[in-house]
Amino acid sequence: MRMSLKLVIFFLMVSLFIANIPQKVDASLGVSAASAVLLEQKSGRILFEKDAHTKRRIASITKIMTAVLAIESGKMNKYVKVSEKATRAEGSSVYLKPGERIKLNDLVYGLMLRSGNDTAVAIAEYVGGSVDGFAYLMNKKAKEIGMYDSHFANPHGLDDHENHYSTAYDMAILMRYAMQNKTFQEISGTRVYKAPNPTENWDREWNNKNRLLSKYKYCTGGKTGFTKRAKRTLVTTATKGDMDLIAVTLNGPDDWNDHISMYEGGFKGYDMAEVVPEGKLDIAKGKFYKNHLYIKSSIVYPATSEEMDLFSVKYKLNKPQKKWKSSKQNERIVGKAAVYLDGRIVEETPIYYEYIPKKEKKGWFDFVKEIFLSIIGVRTYG
């Protein structure tokens, strides 16, 4: 009896010990997708991945890139004349009519909320001159932002080209870039949008197909996708506290739950650590740099509870130049702060030097002059 009691106590202690070990996001969450990734937005750190670098068809999450290029064109308030070719686009549609004029802004809402393939072609023809011209712009942007395993052949993601593909990781890179734009953020997270309908006496009303906006309270936006060959694809964003996450799944039969599962694992397993705060930096021993160094933005990085004590910071300063003090340029970059996690560099930020020349002391004559000018109504500065 005593032996069995001891065994019970032993197993209880082991269970409690295991339960209190900080857990990272891992495949045990039950992600159904063939490829998946969970990315923290500020740092770009991968919190979870599953076959994230395999090239696959991506369906309508292609339209994230289409939206980005439309927004960055600077023509969102311009009117687009819809071509007959755009109205003949296969698949999902907002039912544009040939010859109608519609704002580019409204087209992007129809693109992101209703996944209109007609809106995608209309945008491509307007921004890129043609669908092929727009595909060139898409691939150029992809290279610029580091999507090295992607190739775009159309603006909508339909299976009409064999060389249209990306990876879960690349799509997370794209969404991270897109979410830096406030207009994209607003459109991506909009649940319902009304657009003018010039040929009818009622407005178009578009409900967002991204069901995660209602299924998961922390979801802030995203884009859905589906074709017979790509299967279900999904990119979403979520925010809880000071942590912003991006989730991507390709060929995910249970993608809504995949994303919720990844988000819950990320929010539970990681916290945002402020490793280097913004503001003045007291690291200089010499008189030249002392009280003149600062960092403009803090370095915040996601970490597990186990990793919190594994951060280290190294500061590197350039050799000071006396001519800086005589220069009209009061601010300049003079070094960098590098953050290491367990000996591996993860973030860097510039160190700035600010020199403010001492103001010359005003004499008695200057004092009398200011009083005289103020009396006669003339300001000393103009």
Secondary structure, 3 states (H helix, E strand, C coil): CHHHHHHHHHHHHHHHHHHCCCCCCCHHHCCCCCEEEEEECCCCCEEEEECCCCCECCHHHHHHHHHHHHHHCCCCCCEEECCHHHHCCCCCCCCCCCCCEEEHHHHHHHHHHHCCHHHHHHHHHHHHCCHHHHHHHHHHHHHHCCCCCCECCCCCCCCCCCCCEECHHHHHHHHHHHCCCHHHHHHHCCCEEEECCCCCCCCEEEECCCCHHHHCCCEEEEEEEEECCCEEEEEEEEEECCEEEEEEEECCCCHHHHHHHHHHHHHHHCEEEEEECCEECCCCCCCCCCCCEEECCCEEEEECCCCHHHEEEEEEECCCCCHHHHCCCCEEEEEEEEEEECCEEEEEEEEEEECCCCCCCCCHHHHHHHHHHHHCCCCCCC
